[in-house]
Amino acid sequence: MRILQLTDFKWNTEIFLDTQTRNFYYNGTYCKGILPSAEEHMRISSLQYFLDTCADNGFIPKMRKINIHADPFIAIYKQNTEYFHVHPKYWHPKSMKDAALLFLQFNLFLLEKGFYLHDAHSHNFVMEQNGRVKWCDIGSIKKMSFDIKTSDIDECIRYLIYPIALRQKSWKFNEWARLSFANGLTHDLAREFSLFDPPPQIKGPRKRILESLKEWVESVHFDYPQTTWSNYLNVADWHESILTNARTKIFHSIFNAIAPKTAIDIAANSGFFSVLMARQGTQVLALDPDEGALAQLHAYLSGENASLKLKFAVDRARTTYTGAVGDLAIALALTHHLFISQKFSWPLIAHTLASYTHDYLLTEFMPNGLSCEQRPATLPAGYHLDIFRTHLERYFESCEIIEYPIHEGESPRIFLLCKGKKTEPTDVGKPFWAFEGS
């Protein structure tokens, strides 16, 4: 057995007063240390069997005891470590619903064995590959007793049920619902908004309350605003024959040459290219602000597609989401909208796209702007490929322009493949917003 010191671990930034476990990273792996003060069921030799049973039923990630020791822990367990941690405030409404159902189903499962889940907030969930939600805090598994309070049910309602009810009322509450999912919603605000009609049963025996809440969550349906992009590329239509398309063939060739382990698809829509990358074994994070498009991806990642290493989050091109960086970032059919419609400058676009990768960036330039097939008489001042390329070269060692023939009626597109992300951008002392003009 290897003996380690507490200084050998990387500790989580958030510290909770948990008397059972402590969370930390060791050699890039997420671990749980069991404390001597943990309840008896966390200290017994059969804990591995109990954890395996919970994992096999789909409630928690796979965990196994590892052969290292560090005081004061009596045992250390290694948890399947996920790429691209997705903070709850960026979860899609369907992922929020999945989390609530998992919490209630896990509680019903534990109730039969004499246990319950404490600390029912959204930060105790982790999103695994293909968007599946799991409970990650084994320290919150407590032994049932006759004097048990219902604080866990109250937390479940404030952190999980209220945000879903708020989002069910209208898609206009989507941002507030996600923030409430991350931070909770008070009972007073819930009453102010009359979130339940009729309310689920929250009095009586514990099993009846859990089943009533579960039945209510299962009945929830979300509406999505119909946007220009809601059905732009429906991932349900994905099939191998699309690789014969000229644009897709070029993309596929570039992607295979890079062979990234991780990739981020910026403005992924319903995940058409995300699926292409994930089918090659790459771990992918798909980001898009359109909840309707991402709902299609959520539906796709089930059944025969459940093995794809593909997560998704609601995001508006780094205006909200932070921290995700891949070997490759792609941003297709996007930059002309950012420059012309959203009035982003080229320095800001280059800065934003570069922030998603530590190596490669593949993006596109549309020569005809928003007009697609036919070039307009005039384009906005500063809308030039060379200007865009110049600003990308501030962040990368090289930026290759890749043009290819298109068929009649297709929109001309130009790929820009950026390689070798610089440690610091050229003119590091000059921030992107300080550049004049475009």
TINU-74304 format. One record per residue (C-alpha): residue number from 0; residue in one letter; z, y, x. Coordinates in Angstrom, 1 decimal. Layout:
// residues N
NODE / i / aa / up / north / east
NODE / NUM / a / Z / Y / X
...
This chain:
// residues 438
NODE / i / aa / up / north / east
NODE / 0 / m / 0.0 / 0.0 / 0.0
NODE / 1 / r / -0.9 / 3.4 / 1.3
NODE / 2 / i / 1.9 / 6.0 / 1.4
NODE / 3 / l / 0.9 / 9.6 / 0.6
NODE / 4 / q / 2.6 / 13.0 / 0.4
NODE / 5 / l / 2.4 / 15.3 / -2.6
NODE / 6 / t / 0.4 / 17.7 / -0.3
NODE / 7 / d / -2.4 / 15.1 / -0.2
NODE / 8 / f / -3.2 / 15.8 / -3.8
NODE / 9 / k / -5.1 / 18.6 / -5.5
NODE / 10 / w / -3.0 / 19.7 / -8.4
NODE / 11 / n / -4.2 / 20.9 / -11.8
NODE / 12 / t / -3.9 / 24.7 / -12.3
NODE / 13 / e / -2.2 / 24.1 / -15.7
NODE / 14 / i / 1.3 / 22.7 / -15.5
NODE / 15 / f / 3.0 / 21.2 / -18.5
NODE / 16 / l / 6.6 / 20.2 / -18.9
NODE / 17 / d / 5.7 / 16.5 / -19.3
NODE / 18 / t / 8.6 / 14.2 / -18.4
NODE / 19 / q / 6.3 / 11.1 / -18.3
NODE / 20 / t / 3.3 / 11.9 / -16.1
NODE / 21 / r / 1.7 / 14.4 / -13.8
NODE / 22 / n / -2.1 / 15.0 / -13.4
NODE / 23 / f / -3.8 / 15.6 / -10.1
NODE / 24 / y / -7.0 / 14.8 / -8.1
NODE / 25 / y / -7.1 / 12.5 / -5.1
NODE / 26 / n / -10.4 / 12.1 / -3.2
NODE / 27 / g / -12.3 / 13.7 / -6.1
NODE / 28 / t / -10.7 / 11.3 / -8.6
NODE / 29 / y / -8.6 / 12.3 / -11.6
NODE / 30 / c / -5.2 / 10.5 / -11.4
NODE / 31 / k / -2.0 / 10.1 / -13.5
NODE / 32 / g / 1.3 / 9.7 / -11.8
NODE / 33 / i / 4.1 / 8.0 / -13.8
NODE / 34 / l / 7.5 / 9.6 / -13.4
NODE / 35 / p / 10.8 / 7.7 / -13.3
NODE / 36 / s / 11.9 / 9.7 / -16.3
NODE / 37 / a / 9.0 / 8.3 / -18.4
NODE / 38 / e / 9.9 / 6.3 / -21.5
NODE / 39 / e / 10.3 / 2.6 / -21.0
NODE / 40 / h / 6.9 / 1.7 / -22.4
NODE / 41 / m / 5.3 / 3.8 / -19.6
NODE / 42 / r / 7.2 / 2.0 / -16.9
NODE / 43 / i / 6.8 / -1.7 / -17.9
NODE / 44 / s / 4.5 / -4.0 / -15.9
NODE / 45 / s / 2.3 / -4.6 / -19.0
NODE / 46 / l / 1.3 / -0.9 / -19.1
NODE / 47 / q / -2.2 / -1.8 / -17.7
NODE / 48 / y / -2.8 / -4.2 / -20.5
NODE / 49 / f / -1.8 / -1.5 / -23.1
NODE / 50 / l / -4.1 / 1.1 / -21.5
NODE / 51 / d / -6.9 / -1.5 / -21.4
NODE / 52 / t / -6.4 / -2.2 / -25.1
NODE / 53 / c / -6.6 / 1.6 / -25.9
NODE / 54 / a / -9.7 / 2.0 / -23.7
NODE / 55 / d / -11.4 / -1.0 / -25.2
NODE / 56 / n / -10.9 / 0.5 / -28.7
NODE / 57 / g / -12.6 / 3.7 / -27.5
NODE / 58 / f / -9.5 / 5.9 / -27.6
NODE / 59 / i / -9.0 / 6.8 / -23.9
NODE / 60 / p / -11.0 / 6.6 / -20.7
NODE / 61 / k / -10.8 / 3.5 / -18.6
NODE / 62 / m / -7.8 / 3.7 / -16.3
NODE / 63 / r / -6.5 / 1.3 / -13.6
NODE / 64 / k / -3.5 / 1.2 / -11.3
NODE / 65 / i / -4.3 / 2.0 / -7.7
NODE / 66 / n / -2.5 / 0.8 / -4.5
NODE / 67 / i / -1.0 / 4.1 / -3.3
NODE / 68 / h / 2.5 / 5.5 / -3.5
NODE / 69 / a / 3.9 / 9.0 / -3.4
NODE / 70 / d / 7.4 / 10.1 / -4.3
NODE / 71 / p / 8.6 / 10.6 / -7.0
NODE / 72 / f / 6.0 / 8.5 / -8.9
NODE / 73 / i / 6.7 / 4.9 / -9.7
NODE / 74 / a / 3.0 / 4.2 / -10.3
NODE / 75 / i / -0.3 / 6.0 / -10.0
NODE / 76 / y / -3.3 / 5.3 / -12.2
NODE / 77 / k / -6.9 / 6.3 / -11.6
NODE / 78 / q / -8.9 / 7.6 / -14.5
NODE / 79 / n / -12.7 / 7.5 / -14.9
NODE / 80 / t / -13.6 / 10.9 / -13.6
NODE / 81 / e / -16.2 / 12.8 / -15.5
NODE / 82 / y / -18.9 / 15.2 / -14.2
NODE / 83 / f / -19.2 / 18.6 / -15.8
NODE / 84 / h / -15.9 / 19.2 / -17.5
NODE / 85 / v / -16.7 / 21.0 / -20.8
NODE / 86 / h / -14.0 / 23.3 / -22.0
NODE / 87 / p / -13.1 / 22.9 / -25.7
NODE / 88 / k / -14.1 / 26.5 / -26.5
NODE / 89 / y / -17.7 / 25.5 / -25.8
NODE / 90 / w / -17.7 / 22.4 / -27.9
NODE / 91 / h / -20.2 / 21.9 / -30.7
NODE / 92 / p / -18.7 / 21.6 / -34.3
NODE / 93 / k / -19.7 / 17.9 / -34.4
NODE / 94 / s / -17.7 / 17.3 / -31.1
NODE / 95 / m / -14.7 / 19.1 / -32.7
NODE / 96 / k / -15.0 / 16.8 / -35.7
NODE / 97 / d / -15.2 / 13.8 / -33.4
NODE / 98 / a / -12.1 / 14.9 / -31.6
NODE / 99 / a / -10.1 / 15.3 / -34.9
NODE / 100 / l / -11.2 / 11.8 / -36.1
NODE / 101 / l / -10.3 / 10.3 / -32.7
NODE / 102 / f / -6.8 / 11.8 / -32.8
NODE / 103 / l / -6.2 / 10.5 / -36.3
NODE / 104 / q / -7.7 / 7.1 / -35.7
NODE / 105 / f / -5.7 / 6.7 / -32.5
NODE / 106 / n / -2.5 / 7.7 / -34.2
NODE / 107 / l / -3.1 / 5.1 / -36.9
NODE / 108 / f / -3.8 / 2.5 / -34.2
NODE / 109 / l / -0.6 / 3.4 / -32.4
NODE / 110 / l / 1.4 / 3.5 / -35.6
NODE / 111 / e / 0.9 / -0.3 / -36.0
NODE / 112 / k / 2.3 / -0.8 / -32.6
NODE / 113 / g / 5.3 / 1.5 / -33.0
NODE / 114 / f / 4.0 / 4.5 / -31.2
NODE / 115 / y / 2.5 / 8.0 / -31.9
NODE / 116 / l / 0.7 / 10.8 / -30.1
NODE / 117 / h / 2.6 / 13.9 / -29.2
NODE / 118 / d / 1.0 / 17.3 / -28.2
NODE / 119 / a / -2.0 / 17.3 / -30.4
NODE / 120 / h / -4.1 / 20.1 / -28.9
NODE / 121 / s / -7.7 / 20.2 / -27.9
NODE / 122 / h / -7.1 / 20.3 / -24.1
NODE / 123 / n / -5.9 / 16.7 / -24.3
NODE / 124 / f / -9.4 / 15.6 / -25.0
NODE / 125 / v / -12.2 / 14.9 / -22.5
NODE / 126 / m / -15.9 / 14.7 / -23.2
NODE / 127 / e / -17.4 / 11.6 / -21.6
NODE / 128 / q / -21.1 / 10.8 / -21.0
NODE / 129 / n / -23.3 / 11.0 / -24.0
NODE / 130 / g / -20.9 / 13.5 / -25.5
NODE / 131 / r / -18.3 / 10.9 / -26.6
NODE / 132 / v / -14.8 / 12.3 / -26.9
NODE / 133 / k / -11.7 / 10.5 / -25.5
NODE / 134 / w / -8.0 / 11.3 / -25.4
NODE / 135 / c / -6.9 / 11.8 / -21.8
NODE / 136 / d / -3.2 / 12.4 / -21.9
NODE / 137 / i / -1.4 / 9.1 / -21.8
NODE / 138 / g / 1.9 / 10.9 / -21.2
NODE / 139 / s / 1.8 / 12.0 / -24.8
NODE / 140 / i / 2.1 / 8.5 / -26.1
NODE / 141 / k / 5.6 / 8.3 / -27.5
NODE / 142 / k / 7.8 / 5.6 / -29.0
NODE / 143 / m / 8.3 / 5.9 / -32.8
NODE / 144 / s / 11.9 / 6.5 / -34.0
NODE / 145 / f / 13.6 / 7.1 / -37.3
NODE / 146 / d / 14.3 / 10.8 / -36.5
NODE / 147 / i / 10.8 / 11.7 / -35.4
NODE / 148 / k / 9.7 / 15.1 / -36.4
NODE / 149 / t / 6.2 / 16.0 / -37.7
NODE / 150 / s / 5.4 / 18.6 / -35.0
NODE / 151 / d / 2.4 / 16.5 / -33.8
NODE / 152 / i / 0.9 / 16.6 / -37.4
NODE / 153 / d / 1.5 / 20.4 / -37.5
NODE / 154 / e / -0.3 / 20.8 / -34.1
NODE / 155 / c / -3.1 / 18.6 / -35.3
NODE / 156 / i / -3.6 / 20.8 / -38.3
NODE / 157 / r / -3.5 / 24.1 / -36.3
NODE / 158 / y / -5.6 / 22.9 / -33.4
NODE / 159 / l / -8.0 / 20.4 / -34.9
NODE / 160 / i / -8.1 / 20.7 / -38.7
NODE / 161 / y / -8.0 / 24.4 / -39.3
NODE / 162 / p / -10.9 / 25.2 / -36.8
NODE / 163 / i / -13.1 / 22.6 / -38.5
NODE / 164 / a / -12.2 / 23.9 / -41.9
NODE / 165 / l / -13.1 / 27.5 / -40.7
NODE / 166 / r / -16.4 / 26.4 / -39.3
NODE / 167 / q / -17.2 / 24.4 / -42.5
NODE / 168 / k / -16.8 / 27.6 / -44.5
NODE / 169 / s / -19.8 / 29.2 / -42.7
NODE / 170 / w / -21.8 / 29.1 / -39.5
NODE / 171 / k / -21.0 / 32.8 / -39.1
NODE / 172 / f / -17.5 / 31.7 / -38.0
NODE / 173 / n / -18.8 / 29.5 / -35.2
NODE / 174 / e / -17.5 / 31.6 / -32.3
NODE / 175 / w / -14.1 / 32.0 / -34.0
NODE / 176 / a / -13.9 / 28.3 / -34.9
NODE / 177 / r / -14.4 / 27.3 / -31.2
NODE / 178 / l / -11.8 / 29.8 / -30.0
NODE / 179 / s / -9.4 / 28.4 / -32.6
NODE / 180 / f / -10.2 / 24.9 / -31.5
NODE / 181 / a / -9.2 / 25.9 / -27.9
NODE / 182 / n / -6.2 / 28.0 / -28.8
NODE / 183 / g / -5.1 / 27.0 / -32.3
NODE / 184 / l / -5.0 / 28.9 / -35.6
NODE / 185 / t / -1.9 / 30.0 / -37.4
NODE / 186 / h / -0.9 / 28.9 / -40.9
NODE / 187 / d / -0.9 / 32.5 / -42.1
NODE / 188 / l / -4.5 / 33.0 / -41.2
NODE / 189 / a / -5.5 / 29.7 / -42.7
NODE / 190 / r / -3.9 / 30.7 / -46.0
NODE / 191 / e / -5.6 / 34.1 / -45.8
NODE / 192 / f / -9.0 / 32.4 / -45.5
NODE / 193 / s / -8.1 / 29.7 / -48.1
NODE / 194 / l / -9.5 / 27.1 / -45.8
NODE / 195 / f / -8.7 / 24.1 / -48.0
NODE / 196 / d / -9.9 / 23.4 / -51.5
NODE / 197 / p / -8.4 / 21.1 / -52.3
NODE / 198 / p / -6.0 / 20.6 / -49.3
NODE / 199 / p / -5.5 / 17.1 / -47.8
NODE / 200 / q / -2.2 / 15.3 / -48.4
NODE / 201 / i / 0.2 / 16.5 / -45.7
NODE / 202 / k / 3.5 / 15.3 / -47.3
NODE / 203 / g / 4.8 / 11.8 / -47.6
NODE / 204 / p / 4.8 / 8.8 / -45.3
NODE / 205 / r / 3.2 / 9.3 / -41.9
NODE / 206 / k / 0.4 / 6.7 / -42.5
NODE / 207 / r / -0.6 / 8.4 / -45.8
NODE / 208 / i / -0.8 / 11.8 / -44.1
NODE / 209 / l / -2.9 / 10.5 / -41.3
NODE / 210 / e / -5.3 / 8.7 / -43.7
NODE / 211 / s / -5.5 / 11.7 / -46.0
NODE / 212 / l / -6.4 / 14.0 / -43.0
NODE / 213 / k / -8.9 / 11.4 / -41.7
NODE / 214 / e / -10.6 / 11.1 / -45.1
NODE / 215 / w / -10.9 / 14.9 / -45.3
NODE / 216 / v / -12.4 / 15.2 / -41.8
NODE / 217 / e / -14.9 / 12.5 / -42.6
NODE / 218 / s / -16.1 / 14.5 / -45.6
NODE / 219 / v / -16.8 / 17.6 / -43.6
NODE / 220 / h / -20.4 / 18.8 / -43.2
NODE / 221 / f / -21.6 / 21.8 / -41.2
NODE / 222 / d / -24.4 / 24.2 / -42.0
NODE / 223 / y / -26.6 / 25.6 / -39.3
NODE / 224 / p / -28.7 / 28.8 / -39.4
NODE / 225 / q / -32.4 / 28.2 / -39.3
NODE / 226 / t / -33.7 / 29.9 / -36.2
NODE / 227 / t / -37.1 / 30.0 / -34.5
NODE / 228 / w / -35.8 / 27.4 / -32.1
NODE / 229 / s / -34.0 / 25.0 / -34.5
NODE / 230 / n / -37.0 / 22.6 / -34.5
NODE / 231 / y / -38.8 / 23.8 / -31.4
NODE / 232 / l / -38.7 / 20.4 / -29.7
NODE / 233 / n / -37.0 / 17.8 / -31.7
NODE / 234 / v / -35.4 / 15.2 / -29.4
NODE / 235 / a / -35.8 / 12.6 / -32.1
NODE / 236 / d / -39.5 / 12.6 / -31.3
NODE / 237 / w / -38.9 / 11.7 / -27.6
NODE / 238 / h / -41.0 / 8.8 / -26.4
NODE / 239 / e / -42.5 / 7.7 / -23.1
NODE / 240 / s / -46.0 / 8.8 / -24.0
NODE / 241 / i / -45.0 / 12.5 / -23.6
NODE / 242 / l / -45.2 / 11.9 / -19.9
NODE / 243 / t / -49.0 / 12.1 / -20.2
NODE / 244 / n / -48.7 / 15.9 / -21.1
NODE / 245 / a / -49.8 / 18.0 / -18.1
NODE / 246 / r / -46.7 / 20.2 / -18.1
NODE / 247 / t / -44.4 / 17.2 / -18.5
NODE / 248 / k / -46.2 / 15.2 / -15.8
NODE / 249 / i / -45.8 / 18.0 / -13.3
NODE / 250 / f / -42.1 / 18.4 / -14.2
NODE / 251 / h / -41.6 / 14.7 / -13.9
NODE / 252 / s / -43.2 / 14.6 / -10.5
NODE / 253 / i / -41.1 / 17.5 / -9.2
NODE / 254 / f / -37.9 / 16.0 / -10.7
NODE / 255 / n / -38.5 / 12.6 / -9.1
NODE / 256 / a / -39.1 / 14.2 / -5.7
NODE / 257 / i / -35.8 / 16.0 / -5.9
NODE / 258 / a / -33.9 / 13.0 / -7.4
NODE / 259 / p / -30.8 / 15.0 / -8.2
NODE / 260 / k / -27.5 / 13.3 / -9.0
NODE / 261 / t / -26.5 / 16.1 / -11.4
NODE / 262 / a / -28.6 / 18.6 / -13.3
NODE / 263 / i / -28.0 / 21.5 / -15.8
NODE / 264 / d / -30.6 / 22.2 / -18.5
NODE / 265 / i / -30.3 / 25.9 / -19.4
NODE / 266 / a / -31.5 / 26.7 / -22.9
NODE / 267 / a / -32.0 / 23.0 / -23.5
NODE / 268 / n / -32.8 / 23.3 / -27.2
NODE / 269 / s / -32.3 / 19.8 / -28.6
NODE / 270 / g / -32.4 / 18.3 / -25.1
NODE / 271 / f / -36.0 / 17.2 / -24.7
NODE / 272 / f / -36.1 / 17.6 / -20.9
NODE / 273 / s / -32.4 / 16.7 / -20.7
NODE / 274 / v / -33.1 / 13.3 / -22.0
NODE / 275 / l / -36.1 / 12.9 / -19.6
NODE / 276 / m / -33.7 / 13.6 / -16.7
NODE / 277 / a / -30.9 / 11.4 / -18.0
NODE / 278 / r / -33.3 / 8.5 / -18.5
NODE / 279 / q / -33.8 / 8.6 / -14.7
NODE / 280 / g / -30.0 / 8.1 / -14.2
NODE / 281 / t / -29.1 / 11.8 / -13.5
NODE / 282 / q / -25.9 / 13.2 / -15.0
NODE / 283 / v / -27.0 / 16.1 / -17.2
NODE / 284 / l / -25.3 / 19.0 / -18.9
NODE / 285 / a / -27.5 / 20.5 / -21.7
NODE / 286 / l / -26.6 / 24.1 / -22.6
NODE / 287 / d / -28.0 / 26.1 / -25.6
NODE / 288 / p / -26.7 / 28.6 / -28.1
NODE / 289 / d / -28.5 / 27.0 / -31.1
NODE / 290 / e / -26.0 / 24.7 / -32.9
NODE / 291 / g / -28.7 / 23.3 / -35.1
NODE / 292 / a / -30.8 / 22.2 / -32.1
NODE / 293 / l / -27.7 / 20.6 / -30.4
NODE / 294 / a / -26.8 / 18.8 / -33.6
NODE / 295 / q / -30.1 / 16.9 / -33.1
NODE / 296 / l / -29.0 / 16.0 / -29.6
NODE / 297 / h / -25.6 / 14.8 / -30.9
NODE / 298 / a / -27.4 / 12.5 / -33.4
NODE / 299 / y / -29.7 / 11.2 / -30.7
NODE / 300 / l / -26.9 / 10.2 / -28.4
NODE / 301 / s / -25.8 / 7.3 / -30.4
NODE / 302 / g / -26.8 / 3.7 / -30.8
NODE / 303 / e / -29.4 / 2.6 / -28.2
NODE / 304 / n / -29.1 / 6.0 / -26.4
NODE / 305 / a / -25.4 / 5.8 / -26.0
NODE / 306 / s / -25.7 / 4.9 / -22.3
NODE / 307 / l / -27.3 / 8.2 / -21.3
NODE / 308 / k / -25.2 / 10.3 / -19.0
NODE / 309 / l / -25.8 / 13.5 / -21.0
NODE / 310 / k / -23.3 / 16.1 / -22.2
NODE / 311 / f / -23.9 / 19.3 / -24.2
NODE / 312 / a / -22.2 / 22.6 / -24.9
NODE / 313 / v / -22.8 / 25.7 / -26.9
NODE / 314 / d / -23.6 / 28.4 / -24.3
NODE / 315 / r / -25.6 / 31.7 / -24.0
NODE / 316 / a / -27.0 / 31.6 / -20.4
NODE / 317 / r / -23.8 / 32.3 / -18.5
NODE / 318 / t / -22.6 / 35.0 / -20.8
NODE / 319 / t / -19.8 / 32.7 / -21.9
NODE / 320 / y / -19.9 / 29.4 / -19.9
NODE / 321 / t / -18.5 / 29.4 / -16.4
NODE / 322 / g / -18.1 / 26.9 / -13.6
NODE / 323 / a / -20.9 / 24.3 / -14.2
NODE / 324 / v / -23.1 / 23.9 / -11.1
NODE / 325 / g / -25.6 / 21.1 / -10.5
NODE / 326 / d / -27.8 / 19.8 / -7.7
NODE / 327 / l / -30.6 / 21.0 / -9.9
NODE / 328 / a / -30.8 / 23.6 / -12.6
NODE / 329 / i / -33.8 / 23.9 / -14.9
NODE / 330 / a / -34.7 / 26.9 / -17.1
NODE / 331 / l / -38.0 / 26.2 / -19.0
NODE / 332 / a / -39.7 / 28.5 / -21.5
NODE / 333 / l / -36.9 / 31.0 / -21.1
NODE / 334 / t / -37.4 / 33.8 / -18.6
NODE / 335 / h / -40.1 / 35.7 / -20.7
NODE / 336 / h / -37.6 / 35.8 / -23.6
NODE / 337 / l / -34.8 / 37.0 / -21.4
NODE / 338 / f / -37.0 / 39.8 / -19.9
NODE / 339 / i / -39.0 / 40.9 / -22.9
NODE / 340 / s / -36.8 / 40.1 / -25.9
NODE / 341 / q / -33.3 / 40.3 / -24.5
NODE / 342 / k / -34.1 / 43.1 / -22.0
NODE / 343 / f / -32.6 / 41.3 / -19.0
NODE / 344 / s / -33.8 / 42.6 / -15.7
NODE / 345 / w / -35.3 / 40.3 / -13.1
NODE / 346 / p / -32.3 / 40.8 / -10.7
NODE / 347 / l / -29.9 / 39.7 / -13.5
NODE / 348 / i / -32.2 / 36.8 / -14.5
NODE / 349 / a / -32.4 / 35.6 / -10.9
NODE / 350 / h / -28.6 / 36.0 / -10.4
NODE / 351 / t / -27.8 / 34.1 / -13.6
NODE / 352 / l / -30.2 / 31.2 / -13.1
NODE / 353 / a / -29.1 / 30.8 / -9.4
NODE / 354 / s / -25.4 / 30.6 / -10.5
NODE / 355 / y / -26.0 / 27.2 / -12.1
NODE / 356 / t / -27.1 / 25.3 / -9.0
NODE / 357 / h / -26.0 / 24.8 / -5.4
NODE / 358 / d / -29.4 / 23.5 / -4.2
NODE / 359 / y / -32.6 / 23.5 / -6.5
NODE / 360 / l / -33.8 / 25.7 / -9.4
NODE / 361 / l / -36.9 / 24.9 / -11.4
NODE / 362 / t / -38.0 / 27.6 / -13.8
NODE / 363 / e / -41.1 / 29.0 / -15.5
NODE / 364 / f / -43.1 / 32.2 / -15.7
NODE / 365 / m / -45.3 / 32.8 / -18.8
NODE / 366 / p / -48.2 / 35.0 / -17.6
NODE / 367 / n / -49.0 / 36.1 / -21.2
NODE / 368 / g / -45.5 / 37.0 / -22.0
NODE / 369 / l / -44.6 / 36.3 / -25.6
NODE / 370 / s / -48.2 / 36.0 / -26.7
NODE / 371 / c / -48.5 / 32.4 / -25.4
NODE / 372 / e / -52.2 / 31.4 / -25.6
NODE / 373 / q / -53.9 / 34.8 / -25.6
NODE / 374 / r / -53.1 / 37.5 / -23.0
NODE / 375 / p / -52.1 / 40.8 / -24.6
NODE / 376 / a / -53.7 / 44.1 / -23.8
NODE / 377 / t / -50.5 / 45.2 / -22.1
NODE / 378 / l / -47.3 / 43.6 / -20.9
NODE / 379 / p / -43.9 / 45.3 / -20.4
NODE / 380 / a / -43.6 / 47.3 / -17.2
NODE / 381 / g / -42.3 / 45.2 / -14.4
NODE / 382 / y / -43.2 / 41.9 / -16.0
NODE / 383 / h / -44.8 / 40.4 / -12.9
NODE / 384 / l / -44.6 / 37.0 / -11.2
NODE / 385 / d / -44.3 / 38.4 / -7.7
NODE / 386 / i / -41.3 / 40.6 / -8.7
NODE / 387 / f / -39.5 / 37.6 / -10.3
NODE / 388 / r / -40.2 / 35.5 / -7.2
NODE / 389 / t / -38.9 / 38.3 / -4.9
NODE / 390 / h / -35.6 / 38.4 / -6.7
NODE / 391 / l / -35.3 / 34.6 / -6.7
NODE / 392 / e / -35.8 / 34.6 / -2.9
NODE / 393 / r / -32.6 / 36.6 / -2.6
NODE / 394 / y / -30.8 / 33.4 / -3.5
NODE / 395 / f / -33.0 / 30.6 / -2.1
NODE / 396 / e / -34.5 / 29.8 / 1.2
NODE / 397 / s / -37.9 / 29.2 / -0.4
NODE / 398 / c / -39.6 / 29.7 / -3.8
NODE / 399 / e / -42.8 / 27.8 / -4.4
NODE / 400 / i / -45.3 / 28.8 / -7.1
NODE / 401 / i / -46.9 / 25.8 / -8.8
NODE / 402 / e / -49.9 / 26.4 / -11.0
NODE / 403 / y / -51.7 / 23.7 / -12.9
NODE / 404 / p / -54.7 / 23.4 / -15.3
NODE / 405 / i / -54.1 / 23.5 / -19.0
NODE / 406 / h / -56.1 / 22.4 / -22.0
NODE / 407 / e / -57.7 / 24.9 / -24.5
NODE / 408 / g / -55.1 / 26.2 / -26.9
NODE / 409 / e / -52.2 / 25.6 / -24.6
NODE / 410 / s / -49.9 / 28.4 / -23.3
NODE / 411 / p / -50.4 / 29.1 / -19.5
NODE / 412 / r / -47.2 / 28.4 / -17.6
NODE / 413 / i / -46.4 / 28.7 / -13.9
NODE / 414 / f / -43.5 / 26.7 / -12.3
NODE / 415 / l / -41.3 / 28.2 / -9.7
NODE / 416 / l / -39.5 / 25.7 / -7.6
NODE / 417 / c / -36.6 / 27.2 / -5.6
NODE / 418 / k / -35.1 / 25.2 / -2.8
NODE / 419 / g / -32.1 / 25.7 / -0.5
NODE / 420 / k / -29.5 / 27.8 / -2.3
NODE / 421 / k / -28.2 / 30.4 / 0.1
NODE / 422 / t / -24.5 / 30.6 / 0.8
NODE / 423 / e / -24.8 / 34.3 / 0.1
NODE / 424 / p / -27.7 / 36.2 / -1.3
NODE / 425 / t / -29.9 / 38.3 / 0.9
NODE / 426 / d / -28.5 / 41.9 / 0.8
NODE / 427 / v / -25.1 / 40.4 / 0.0
NODE / 428 / g / -23.6 / 43.9 / 0.0
NODE / 429 / k / -25.8 / 45.0 / -2.8
NODE / 430 / p / -24.9 / 43.4 / -6.3
NODE / 431 / f / -27.7 / 42.3 / -8.6
NODE / 432 / w / -27.1 / 45.2 / -11.0
NODE / 433 / a / -27.6 / 47.8 / -8.2
NODE / 434 / f / -31.3 / 47.1 / -7.9
NODE / 435 / e / -33.5 / 49.8 / -9.3
NODE / 436 / g / -36.3 / 49.3 / -11.9
NODE / 437 / s / -36.9 / 45.6 / -12.7
